[in-house]
């Protein structure tokens, strides 16, 4: 019985702490402090400009689609955007990985499995 009595103040304290926790969603996505800039805070203008450079480098035409920016643990940049498009109307549509580092365009390449571009939602560019 003594164990239960000593445990009760700890439980009450924990419940009080939970009651004080905020219930609203945060304004931006959380990122670890060591990671620095989070994907949610990434500049839309820099992303569009970098994607335009990638479209020009790969000579994509017609309907071009883009995914959301997210952090990457591989490639030449810390952030990645996926692009989908074709070089010509009759060409197959391919998916490309576009890399950024501190809102600076770092390069583009055909997407590989580790990029997870095939799992992303795309919207018109």
Beta strands, then each sheet from edge to edge (+ up, - down):
strand 1: 61-66
strand 2: 70-71
strand 3: 79-86
strand 4: 94-101
strand 5: 104-110
strand 6: 123-124
sheet 1: 2+ 3- 1+ 6-
sheet 2: 2+ 3- 4+ 5-
end
